[in-house]
Amino acid sequence: MADYAAMYKRLFNSATDAIAILQKAQQDTEEMYMASPEPYIRVLEPKKPEDDE
């Protein structure tokens, strides 16, 4: 007979490890973003049509 308790524990531990890995990756990338310099953003104005009148 299958040892369902052992199977559940292994699945639970693996899922918990996967969540921890994803959380660490998210934290690392958020820290990379916060440490990066501010981007230079320039707002472009649309061209106004020239009046041919």
CHARMM internal coordinates of N, CA and C (Angstrom, degrees):
IC EDIT
DIST 1 N 1 CA 1.4583
DIST 1 CA 1 C 1.5278
ANGL 1 N 1 CA 1 C 109.08
DIST 1 C 2 N 1.3132
ANGL 1 CA 1 C 2 N 115.63
DIHE 1 N 1 CA 1 C 2 N 142.02
DIST 2 N 2 CA 1.4641
ANGL 1 C 2 N 2 CA 120.78
DIHE 1 CA 1 C 2 N 2 CA -178.66
DIST 2 CA 2 C 1.5253
ANGL 2 N 2 CA 2 C 110.58
DIHE 1 C 2 N 2 CA 2 C -68.39
DIST 2 C 3 N 1.3136
ANGL 2 CA 2 C 3 N 114.57
DIHE 2 N 2 CA 2 C 3 N 143.27
DIST 3 N 3 CA 1.4698
ANGL 2 C 3 N 3 CA 121.03
DIHE 2 CA 2 C 3 N 3 CA 177.71
DIST 3 CA 3 C 1.5194
ANGL 3 N 3 CA 3 C 107.88
DIHE 2 C 3 N 3 CA 3 C -89.52
DIST 3 C 4 N 1.3275
ANGL 3 CA 3 C 4 N 115.92
DIHE 3 N 3 CA 3 C 4 N 86.77
DIST 4 N 4 CA 1.4518
ANGL 3 C 4 N 4 CA 121.14
DIHE 3 CA 3 C 4 N 4 CA -174.68
DIST 4 CA 4 C 1.5289
ANGL 4 N 4 CA 4 C 112.15
DIHE 3 C 4 N 4 CA 4 C -64.44
DIST 4 C 5 N 1.3076
ANGL 4 CA 4 C 5 N 118.09
DIHE 4 N 4 CA 4 C 5 N -32.51
DIST 5 N 5 CA 1.4691
ANGL 4 C 5 N 5 CA 120.54
DIHE 4 CA 4 C 5 N 5 CA 178.62
DIST 5 CA 5 C 1.5280
ANGL 5 N 5 CA 5 C 110.10
DIHE 4 C 5 N 5 CA 5 C -63.81
DIST 5 C 6 N 1.3190
ANGL 5 CA 5 C 6 N 117.29
DIHE 5 N 5 CA 5 C 6 N -44.42
DIST 6 N 6 CA 1.4608
ANGL 5 C 6 N 6 CA 121.19
DIHE 5 CA 5 C 6 N 6 CA 179.34
DIST 6 CA 6 C 1.5272
ANGL 6 N 6 CA 6 C 110.30
DIHE 5 C 6 N 6 CA 6 C -66.29
DIST 6 C 7 N 1.3425
ANGL 6 CA 6 C 7 N 116.26
DIHE 6 N 6 CA 6 C 7 N -39.92
DIST 7 N 7 CA 1.4615
ANGL 6 C 7 N 7 CA 120.06
DIHE 6 CA 6 C 7 N 7 CA 178.80
DIST 7 CA 7 C 1.5252
ANGL 7 N 7 CA 7 C 110.36
DIHE 6 C 7 N 7 CA 7 C -63.22
DIST 7 C 8 N 1.3145
ANGL 7 CA 7 C 8 N 117.08
DIHE 7 N 7 CA 7 C 8 N -44.24
DIST 8 N 8 CA 1.4620
ANGL 7 C 8 N 8 CA 121.60
DIHE 7 CA 7 C 8 N 8 CA -179.72
DIST 8 CA 8 C 1.5212
ANGL 8 N 8 CA 8 C 110.49
DIHE 7 C 8 N 8 CA 8 C -64.02
DIST 8 C 9 N 1.3174
ANGL 8 CA 8 C 9 N 116.80
DIHE 8 N 8 CA 8 C 9 N -44.80
DIST 9 N 9 CA 1.4641
ANGL 8 C 9 N 9 CA 120.47
DIHE 8 CA 8 C 9 N 9 CA -179.55
DIST 9 CA 9 C 1.5279
ANGL 9 N 9 CA 9 C 111.48
DIHE 8 C 9 N 9 CA 9 C -61.14
DIST 9 C 10 N 1.3360
ANGL 9 CA 9 C 10 N 115.81
DIHE 9 N 9 CA 9 C 10 N -41.47
DIST 10 N 10 CA 1.4721
ANGL 9 C 10 N 10 CA 119.31
DIHE 9 CA 9 C 10 N 10 CA 179.28
DIST 10 CA 10 C 1.5265
ANGL 10 N 10 CA 10 C 110.68
DIHE 9 C 10 N 10 CA 10 C -65.39
DIST 10 C 11 N 1.3309
ANGL 10 CA 10 C 11 N 116.55
DIHE 10 N 10 CA 10 C 11 N -45.02
DIST 11 N 11 CA 1.4601
ANGL 10 C 11 N 11 CA 120.77
DIHE 10 CA 10 C 11 N 11 CA 178.61
DIST 11 CA 11 C 1.5271
ANGL 11 N 11 CA 11 C 110.73
DIHE 10 C 11 N 11 CA 11 C -62.63
DIST 11 C 12 N 1.3196
ANGL 11 CA 11 C 12 N 117.74
DIHE 11 N 11 CA 11 C 12 N -44.79
DIST 12 N 12 CA 1.4564
ANGL 11 C 12 N 12 CA 121.94
DIHE 11 CA 11 C 12 N 12 CA 179.95
DIST 12 CA 12 C 1.5210
ANGL 12 N 12 CA 12 C 110.98
DIHE 11 C 12 N 12 CA 12 C -61.80
DIST 12 C 13 N 1.3131
ANGL 12 CA 12 C 13 N 117.11
DIHE 12 N 12 CA 12 C 13 N -45.74
DIST 13 N 13 CA 1.4677
ANGL 12 C 13 N 13 CA 120.73
DIHE 12 CA 12 C 13 N 13 CA -179.42
DIST 13 CA 13 C 1.5283
ANGL 13 N 13 CA 13 C 111.28
DIHE 12 C 13 N 13 CA 13 C -64.94
DIST 13 C 14 N 1.3177
ANGL 13 CA 13 C 14 N 116.87
DIHE 13 N 13 CA 13 C 14 N -40.28
DIST 14 N 14 CA 1.4704
ANGL 13 C 14 N 14 CA 120.17
DIHE 13 CA 13 C 14 N 14 CA 178.47
DIST 14 CA 14 C 1.5240
ANGL 14 N 14 CA 14 C 111.11
DIHE 13 C 14 N 14 CA 14 C -65.49
DIST 14 C 15 N 1.3262
ANGL 14 CA 14 C 15 N 116.86
DIHE 14 N 14 CA 14 C 15 N -42.29
DIST 15 N 15 CA 1.4650
ANGL 14 C 15 N 15 CA 120.47
DIHE 14 CA 14 C 15 N 15 CA 178.53
DIST 15 CA 15 C 1.5259
ANGL 15 N 15 CA 15 C 110.35
DIHE 14 C 15 N 15 CA 15 C -64.27
DIST 15 C 16 N 1.3180
ANGL 15 CA 15 C 16 N 116.87
DIHE 15 N 15 CA 15 C 16 N -40.87
DIST 16 N 16 CA 1.4662
ANGL 15 C 16 N 16 CA 121.36
DIHE 15 CA 15 C 16 N 16 CA 178.17
DIST 16 CA 16 C 1.5233
ANGL 16 N 16 CA 16 C 110.82
DIHE 15 C 16 N 16 CA 16 C -63.78
DIST 16 C 17 N 1.3269
ANGL 16 CA 16 C 17 N 117.45
DIHE 16 N 16 CA 16 C 17 N -41.28
DIST 17 N 17 CA 1.4687
ANGL 16 C 17 N 17 CA 121.21
DIHE 16 CA 16 C 17 N 17 CA 177.35
DIST 17 CA 17 C 1.5236
ANGL 17 N 17 CA 17 C 110.57
DIHE 16 C 17 N 17 CA 17 C -63.38
DIST 17 C 18 N 1.3205
ANGL 17 CA 17 C 18 N 117.51
DIHE 17 N 17 CA 17 C 18 N -42.29
DIST 18 N 18 CA 1.4648
ANGL 17 C 18 N 18 CA 121.33
DIHE 17 CA 17 C 18 N 18 CA -179.78
DIST 18 CA 18 C 1.5298
ANGL 18 N 18 CA 18 C 110.69
DIHE 17 C 18 N 18 CA 18 C -63.14
DIST 18 C 19 N 1.3131
ANGL 18 CA 18 C 19 N 117.04
DIHE 18 N 18 CA 18 C 19 N -42.45
DIST 19 N 19 CA 1.4635
ANGL 18 C 19 N 19 CA 121.00
DIHE 18 CA 18 C 19 N 19 CA 178.13
DIST 19 CA 19 C 1.5205
ANGL 19 N 19 CA 19 C 110.22
DIHE 18 C 19 N 19 CA 19 C -62.15
DIST 19 C 20 N 1.3194
ANGL 19 CA 19 C 20 N 117.60
DIHE 19 N 19 CA 19 C 20 N -42.55
DIST 20 N 20 CA 1.4635
ANGL 19 C 20 N 20 CA 121.31
DIHE 19 CA 19 C 20 N 20 CA 179.31
DIST 20 CA 20 C 1.5268
ANGL 20 N 20 CA 20 C 111.41
DIHE 19 C 20 N 20 CA 20 C -63.09
DIST 20 C 21 N 1.3272
ANGL 20 CA 20 C 21 N 116.83
DIHE 20 N 20 CA 20 C 21 N -39.33
DIST 21 N 21 CA 1.4697
ANGL 20 C 21 N 21 CA 120.72
DIHE 20 CA 20 C 21 N 21 CA 178.35
DIST 21 CA 21 C 1.5286
ANGL 21 N 21 CA 21 C 110.12
DIHE 20 C 21 N 21 CA 21 C -64.10
DIST 21 C 22 N 1.3316
ANGL 21 CA 21 C 22 N 117.34
DIHE 21 N 21 CA 21 C 22 N -44.99
DIST 22 N 22 CA 1.4595
ANGL 21 C 22 N 22 CA 120.93
DIHE 21 CA 21 C 22 N 22 CA 179.41
DIST 22 CA 22 C 1.5243
ANGL 22 N 22 CA 22 C 111.90
DIHE 21 C 22 N 22 CA 22 C -64.74
DIST 22 C 23 N 1.3246
ANGL 22 CA 22 C 23 N 117.16
DIHE 22 N 22 CA 22 C 23 N -39.98
DIST 23 N 23 CA 1.4637
ANGL 22 C 23 N 23 CA 120.22
DIHE 22 CA 22 C 23 N 23 CA 178.38
DIST 23 CA 23 C 1.5217
ANGL 23 N 23 CA 23 C 111.24
DIHE 22 C 23 N 23 CA 23 C -64.79
DIST 23 C 24 N 1.3260
ANGL 23 CA 23 C 24 N 117.05
DIHE 23 N 23 CA 23 C 24 N -39.81
DIST 24 N 24 CA 1.4671
ANGL 23 C 24 N 24 CA 121.31
DIHE 23 CA 23 C 24 N 24 CA 178.31
DIST 24 CA 24 C 1.5213
ANGL 24 N 24 CA 24 C 110.31
DIHE 23 C 24 N 24 CA 24 C -65.20
DIST 24 C 25 N 1.3261
ANGL 24 CA 24 C 25 N 117.71
DIHE 24 N 24 CA 24 C 25 N -42.26
DIST 25 N 25 CA 1.4617
ANGL 24 C 25 N 25 CA 121.43
DIHE 24 CA 24 C 25 N 25 CA 178.28
DIST 25 CA 25 C 1.5240
ANGL 25 N 25 CA 25 C 110.38
DIHE 24 C 25 N 25 CA 25 C -62.93
DIST 25 C 26 N 1.3111
ANGL 25 CA 25 C 26 N 117.50
DIHE 25 N 25 CA 25 C 26 N -41.70
DIST 26 N 26 CA 1.4635
ANGL 25 C 26 N 26 CA 120.97
DIHE 25 CA 25 C 26 N 26 CA 178.41
DIST 26 CA 26 C 1.5220
ANGL 26 N 26 CA 26 C 110.25
DIHE 25 C 26 N 26 CA 26 C -63.68
DIST 26 C 27 N 1.3181
ANGL 26 CA 26 C 27 N 117.15
DIHE 26 N 26 CA 26 C 27 N -44.76
DIST 27 N 27 CA 1.4687
ANGL 26 C 27 N 27 CA 121.22
DIHE 26 CA 26 C 27 N 27 CA 179.77
DIST 27 CA 27 C 1.5323
ANGL 27 N 27 CA 27 C 110.42
DIHE 26 C 27 N 27 CA 27 C -62.33
DIST 27 C 28 N 1.3197
ANGL 27 CA 27 C 28 N 116.98
DIHE 27 N 27 CA 27 C 28 N -43.28
DIST 28 N 28 CA 1.4664
ANGL 27 C 28 N 28 CA 120.81
DIHE 27 CA 27 C 28 N 28 CA 179.63
DIST 28 CA 28 C 1.5220
ANGL 28 N 28 CA 28 C 111.41
DIHE 27 C 28 N 28 CA 28 C -61.49
DIST 28 C 29 N 1.3323
ANGL 28 CA 28 C 29 N 116.81
DIHE 28 N 28 CA 28 C 29 N -45.14
DIST 29 N 29 CA 1.4630
ANGL 28 C 29 N 29 CA 119.09
DIHE 28 CA 28 C 29 N 29 CA -178.58
DIST 29 CA 29 C 1.5252
ANGL 29 N 29 CA 29 C 111.58
DIHE 28 C 29 N 29 CA 29 C -70.57
DIST 29 C 30 N 1.3221
ANGL 29 CA 29 C 30 N 118.18
DIHE 29 N 29 CA 29 C 30 N -33.22
DIST 30 N 30 CA 1.4629
ANGL 29 C 30 N 30 CA 120.28
DIHE 29 CA 29 C 30 N 30 CA 174.96
DIST 30 CA 30 C 1.5265
ANGL 30 N 30 CA 30 C 110.38
DIHE 29 C 30 N 30 CA 30 C -64.40
DIST 30 C 31 N 1.3263
ANGL 30 CA 30 C 31 N 117.22
DIHE 30 N 30 CA 30 C 31 N -40.41
DIST 31 N 31 CA 1.4565
ANGL 30 C 31 N 31 CA 120.57
DIHE 30 CA 30 C 31 N 31 CA 177.52
DIST 31 CA 31 C 1.5266
ANGL 31 N 31 CA 31 C 111.12
DIHE 30 C 31 N 31 CA 31 C -66.04
DIST 31 C 32 N 1.3348
ANGL 31 CA 31 C 32 N 117.55
DIHE 31 N 31 CA 31 C 32 N -37.57
DIST 32 N 32 CA 1.4618
ANGL 31 C 32 N 32 CA 120.93
DIHE 31 CA 31 C 32 N 32 CA 176.21
DIST 32 CA 32 C 1.5281
ANGL 32 N 32 CA 32 C 110.24
DIHE 31 C 32 N 32 CA 32 C -62.16
DIST 32 C 33 N 1.3210
ANGL 32 CA 32 C 33 N 116.45
DIHE 32 N 32 CA 32 C 33 N -42.79
DIST 33 N 33 CA 1.4630
ANGL 32 C 33 N 33 CA 121.22
DIHE 32 CA 32 C 33 N 33 CA 179.47
DIST 33 CA 33 C 1.5279
ANGL 33 N 33 CA 33 C 110.72
DIHE 32 C 33 N 33 CA 33 C -63.21
DIST 33 C 34 N 1.3269
ANGL 33 CA 33 C 34 N 116.39
DIHE 33 N 33 CA 33 C 34 N -45.50
DIST 34 N 34 CA 1.4682
ANGL 33 C 34 N 34 CA 120.37
DIHE 33 CA 33 C 34 N 34 CA -178.28
DIST 34 CA 34 C 1.5252
ANGL 34 N 34 CA 34 C 111.59
DIHE 33 C 34 N 34 CA 34 C -65.81
DIST 34 C 35 N 1.3166
ANGL 34 CA 34 C 35 N 117.83
DIHE 34 N 34 CA 34 C 35 N -29.91
DIST 35 N 35 CA 1.4622
ANGL 34 C 35 N 35 CA 121.70
DIHE 34 CA 34 C 35 N 35 CA -178.44
DIST 35 CA 35 C 1.5303
ANGL 35 N 35 CA 35 C 112.28
DIHE 34 C 35 N 35 CA 35 C -83.82
DIST 35 C 36 N 1.3260
ANGL 35 CA 35 C 36 N 117.74
DIHE 35 N 35 CA 35 C 36 N -12.83
DIST 36 N 36 CA 1.4600
ANGL 35 C 36 N 36 CA 120.39
DIHE 35 CA 35 C 36 N 36 CA -177.57
DIST 36 CA 36 C 1.5308
ANGL 36 N 36 CA 36 C 110.01
DIHE 35 C 36 N 36 CA 36 C -77.67
DIST 36 C 37 N 1.3400
ANGL 36 CA 36 C 37 N 116.90
DIHE 36 N 36 CA 36 C 37 N 152.71
DIST 37 N 37 CA 1.4613
ANGL 36 C 37 N 37 CA 119.63
DIHE 36 CA 36 C 37 N 37 CA 179.59
DIST 37 CA 37 C 1.5272
ANGL 37 N 37 CA 37 C 110.98
DIHE 36 C 37 N 37 CA 37 C -69.80
DIST 37 C 38 N 1.3250
ANGL 37 CA 37 C 38 N 115.10
DIHE 37 N 37 CA 37 C 38 N 157.01
DIST 38 N 38 CA 1.4563
ANGL 37 C 38 N 38 CA 120.56
DIHE 37 CA 37 C 38 N 38 CA 177.81
DIST 38 CA 38 C 1.5239
ANGL 38 N 38 CA 38 C 109.45
DIHE 37 C 38 N 38 CA 38 C -64.95
DIST 38 C 39 N 1.3096
ANGL 38 CA 38 C 39 N 117.18
DIHE 38 N 38 CA 38 C 39 N 137.48
DIST 39 N 39 CA 1.4670
ANGL 38 C 39 N 39 CA 118.85
DIHE 38 CA 38 C 39 N 39 CA 178.77
DIST 39 CA 39 C 1.5295
ANGL 39 N 39 CA 39 C 110.58
DIHE 38 C 39 N 39 CA 39 C -74.22
DIST 39 C 40 N 1.3199
ANGL 39 CA 39 C 40 N 115.78
DIHE 39 N 39 CA 39 C 40 N 152.95
DIST 40 N 40 CA 1.4611
ANGL 39 C 40 N 40 CA 120.75
DIHE 39 CA 39 C 40 N 40 CA 174.73
DIST 40 CA 40 C 1.5214
ANGL 40 N 40 CA 40 C 106.94
DIHE 39 C 40 N 40 CA 40 C -86.87
DIST 40 C 41 N 1.3044
ANGL 40 CA 40 C 41 N 115.09
DIHE 40 N 40 CA 40 C 41 N 118.22
DIST 41 N 41 CA 1.4579
ANGL 40 C 41 N 41 CA 120.08
DIHE 40 CA 40 C 41 N 41 CA -178.76
DIST 41 CA 41 C 1.5283
ANGL 41 N 41 CA 41 C 108.50
DIHE 40 C 41 N 41 CA 41 C -118.45
DIST 41 C 42 N 1.3287
ANGL 41 CA 41 C 42 N 115.68
DIHE 41 N 41 CA 41 C 42 N 126.49
DIST 42 N 42 CA 1.4532
ANGL 41 C 42 N 42 CA 120.79
DIHE 41 CA 41 C 42 N 42 CA 178.90
DIST 42 CA 42 C 1.5219
ANGL 42 N 42 CA 42 C 107.57
DIHE 41 C 42 N 42 CA 42 C -122.07
DIST 42 C 43 N 1.3292
ANGL 42 CA 42 C 43 N 115.38
DIHE 42 N 42 CA 42 C 43 N 128.30
DIST 43 N 43 CA 1.4549
ANGL 42 C 43 N 43 CA 120.53
DIHE 42 CA 42 C 43 N 43 CA 179.67
DIST 43 CA 43 C 1.5202
ANGL 43 N 43 CA 43 C 108.03
DIHE 42 C 43 N 43 CA 43 C -85.69
DIST 43 C 44 N 1.3005
ANGL 43 CA 43 C 44 N 116.42
DIHE 43 N 43 CA 43 C 44 N 126.25
DIST 44 N 44 CA 1.4519
ANGL 43 C 44 N 44 CA 121.66
DIHE 43 CA 43 C 44 N 44 CA 179.07
DIST 44 CA 44 C 1.5235
ANGL 44 N 44 CA 44 C 109.42
DIHE 43 C 44 N 44 CA 44 C -96.24
DIST 44 C 45 N 1.3069
ANGL 44 CA 44 C 45 N 115.35
DIHE 44 N 44 CA 44 C 45 N 132.02
DIST 45 N 45 CA 1.4499
ANGL 44 C 45 N 45 CA 120.28
DIHE 44 CA 44 C 45 N 45 CA 177.46
DIST 45 CA 45 C 1.5310
ANGL 45 N 45 CA 45 C 107.89
DIHE 44 C 45 N 45 CA 45 C -87.62
DIST 45 C 46 N 1.3242
ANGL 45 CA 45 C 46 N 117.60
DIHE 45 N 45 CA 45 C 46 N 139.13
DIST 46 N 46 CA 1.4588
ANGL 45 C 46 N 46 CA 118.93
DIHE 45 CA 45 C 46 N 46 CA 178.41
DIST 46 CA 46 C 1.5359
ANGL 46 N 46 CA 46 C 110.33
DIHE 45 C 46 N 46 CA 46 C -68.95
DIST 46 C 47 N 1.3015
ANGL 46 CA 46 C 47 N 115.45
DIHE 46 N 46 CA 46 C 47 N 149.37
DIST 47 N 47 CA 1.4649
ANGL 46 C 47 N 47 CA 119.93
DIHE 46 CA 46 C 47 N 47 CA 177.99
DIST 47 CA 47 C 1.5257
ANGL 47 N 47 CA 47 C 108.54
DIHE 46 C 47 N 47 CA 47 C -67.16
DIST 47 C 48 N 1.3234
ANGL 47 CA 47 C 48 N 114.16
DIHE 47 N 47 CA 47 C 48 N 138.12
DIST 48 N 48 CA 1.4502
ANGL 47 C 48 N 48 CA 118.44
DIHE 47 CA 47 C 48 N 48 CA 176.40
DIST 48 CA 48 C 1.5264
ANGL 48 N 48 CA 48 C 107.69
DIHE 47 C 48 N 48 CA 48 C -91.18
DIST 48 C 49 N 1.3186
ANGL 48 CA 48 C 49 N 117.23
DIHE 48 N 48 CA 48 C 49 N 137.10
DIST 49 N 49 CA 1.4647
ANGL 48 C 49 N 49 CA 118.23
DIHE 48 CA 48 C 49 N 49 CA 179.44
DIST 49 CA 49 C 1.5209
ANGL 49 N 49 CA 49 C 110.00
DIHE 48 C 49 N 49 CA 49 C -64.61
DIST 49 C 50 N 1.3155
ANGL 49 CA 49 C 50 N 114.94
DIHE 49 N 49 CA 49 C 50 N 138.72
DIST 50 N 50 CA 1.4617
ANGL 49 C 50 N 50 CA 119.80
DIHE 49 CA 49 C 50 N 50 CA 179.81
DIST 50 CA 50 C 1.5250
ANGL 50 N 50 CA 50 C 109.05
DIHE 49 C 50 N 50 CA 50 C -79.50
DIST 50 C 51 N 1.2968
ANGL 50 CA 50 C 51 N 113.98
DIHE 50 N 50 CA 50 C 51 N 137.29
DIST 51 N 51 CA 1.4606
ANGL 50 C 51 N 51 CA 118.82
DIHE 50 CA 50 C 51 N 51 CA 177.86
DIST 51 CA 51 C 1.5244
ANGL 51 N 51 CA 51 C 109.09
DIHE 50 C 51 N 51 CA 51 C -79.43
DIST 51 C 52 N 1.3352
ANGL 51 CA 51 C 52 N 117.39
DIHE 51 N 51 CA 51 C 52 N 125.77
DIST 52 N 52 CA 1.4592
ANGL 51 C 52 N 52 CA 121.95
DIHE 51 CA 51 C 52 N 52 CA -179.91
DIST 52 CA 52 C 1.5167
ANGL 52 N 52 CA 52 C 111.15
DIHE 51 C 52 N 52 CA 52 C -98.00
DIST 52 C 53 N 1.2712
ANGL 52 CA 52 C 53 N 116.97
DIHE 52 N 52 CA 52 C 53 N 19.31
DIST 53 N 53 CA 1.4722
ANGL 52 C 53 N 53 CA 120.94
DIHE 52 CA 52 C 53 N 53 CA -177.12
DIST 53 CA 53 C 1.4904
ANGL 53 N 53 CA 53 C 112.21
DIHE 52 C 53 N 53 CA 53 C -86.00
END
COOR INIT
IC SEED 1 N 1 CA 1 C
IC BUILD
